[in-house]
């Protein structure tokens, strides 16, 4: 189930992974096994993985990555055109799929 981005979908504060040059950690939806079976057309969509707490973000953070805090999640609404231009159409948080292109 994919929900569209609205003010009540995301918590007030989230954490995300970036690499050392502060580039977004963008992955394909087929890399998220916790989402279960997806449509074959959706598997190649690009997504950003968000975390609701810092501890879970640090748990999956690699050596070449760092965790950054996003204190105001309305930034995703503001930066939606930029994210879509980079090919990022989904946000994933705690097993939920959020669409940026709907």
TARAGI-V639126 format. One record per residue. N is the residue number from 1. RES is the residue in one small letter. NEAR is the number of other C-alpha atoms within 8 Angstrom. D_LAST is the distance of its C-alpha to the last C-alpha in Angstrom with 2 decimals. Layout:
n->N res->RES near->NEAR d_last->D_LAST
n->N res->RES near->NEAR d_last->D_LAST
This chain:
n->1 res->x near->4 d_last->13.09
n->2 res->x near->7 d_last->9.70
n->3 res->x near->8 d_last->8.58
n->4 res->x near->9 d_last->5.85
n->5 res->x near->10 d_last->7.88
n->6 res->x near->7 d_last->10.51
n->7 res->x near->6 d_last->14.20
n->8 res->x near->5 d_last->15.59
n->9 res->x near->8 d_last->13.73
n->10 res->x near->7 d_last->15.74
n->11 res->x near->8 d_last->19.51
n->12 res->x near->7 d_last->21.27
n->13 res->x near->10 d_last->22.50
n->14 res->x near->14 d_last->21.45
n->15 res->x near->14 d_last->23.21
n->16 res->x near->13 d_last->22.13
n->17 res->x near->14 d_last->24.19
n->18 res->x near->13 d_last->25.07
n->19 res->x near->11 d_last->27.90
n->20 res->x near->8 d_last->31.15
n->21 res->x near->5 d_last->30.06
n->22 res->x near->6 d_last->27.07
n->23 res->x near->7 d_last->24.53
n->24 res->x near->8 d_last->21.39
n->25 res->x near->9 d_last->21.92
n->26 res->x near->9 d_last->19.16
n->27 res->x near->9 d_last->19.49
n->28 res->x near->11 d_last->18.28
n->29 res->x near->11 d_last->16.76
n->30 res->x near->8 d_last->19.99
n->31 res->x near->6 d_last->21.91
n->32 res->x near->8 d_last->20.61
n->33 res->x near->6 d_last->23.03
n->34 res->x near->5 d_last->22.37
n->35 res->x near->9 d_last->19.07
n->36 res->x near->6 d_last->21.23
n->37 res->x near->4 d_last->20.65
n->38 res->x near->8 d_last->17.37
n->39 res->x near->6 d_last->16.62
n->40 res->x near->6 d_last->18.54
n->41 res->x near->6 d_last->15.71
n->42 res->x near->8 d_last->13.72
n->43 res->x near->10 d_last->16.92
n->44 res->x near->9 d_last->16.97
n->45 res->x near->12 d_last->13.66
n->46 res->x near->12 d_last->14.66
n->47 res->x near->13 d_last->14.34
n->48 res->x near->13 d_last->16.22
n->49 res->x near->12 d_last->18.32
n->50 res->x near->13 d_last->18.90
n->51 res->x near->12 d_last->21.97
n->52 res->x near->11 d_last->22.90
n->53 res->x near->8 d_last->26.52
n->54 res->x near->10 d_last->28.53
n->55 res->x near->6 d_last->30.79
n->56 res->x near->9 d_last->28.24
n->57 res->x near->14 d_last->26.85
n->58 res->x near->9 d_last->30.43
n->59 res->x near->6 d_last->31.15
n->60 res->x near->6 d_last->28.88
n->61 res->x near->10 d_last->29.56
n->62 res->x near->6 d_last->31.57
n->63 res->x near->5 d_last->34.47
n->64 res->x near->6 d_last->32.53
n->65 res->x near->10 d_last->29.76
n->66 res->x near->12 d_last->29.69
n->67 res->x near->12 d_last->27.75
n->68 res->x near->8 d_last->26.36
n->69 res->x near->9 d_last->25.46
n->70 res->x near->9 d_last->22.41
n->71 res->x near->7 d_last->23.98
n->72 res->x near->8 d_last->21.15
n->73 res->x near->12 d_last->17.61
n->74 res->x near->7 d_last->16.32
n->75 res->x near->7 d_last->16.95
n->76 res->x near->7 d_last->13.62
n->77 res->x near->9 d_last->11.96
n->78 res->x near->7 d_last->14.75
n->79 res->x near->8 d_last->14.61
n->80 res->x near->9 d_last->10.91
n->81 res->x near->7 d_last->12.06
n->82 res->x near->7 d_last->14.94
n->83 res->x near->10 d_last->13.25
n->84 res->x near->11 d_last->11.00
n->85 res->x near->7 d_last->14.36
n->86 res->x near->6 d_last->16.06
n->87 res->x near->8 d_last->13.89
n->88 res->x near->13 d_last->12.53
n->89 res->x near->12 d_last->9.07
n->90 res->x near->13 d_last->9.99
n->91 res->x near->12 d_last->12.31
n->92 res->x near->12 d_last->15.01
n->93 res->x near->10 d_last->17.30
n->94 res->x near->7 d_last->20.09
n->95 res->x near->7 d_last->18.80
n->96 res->x near->9 d_last->15.37
n->97 res->x near->12 d_last->12.18
n->98 res->x near->12 d_last->9.36
n->99 res->x near->12 d_last->6.03
n->100 res->x near->12 d_last->5.83
n->101 res->x near->7 d_last->3.81
n->102 res->x near->5 d_last->0.00
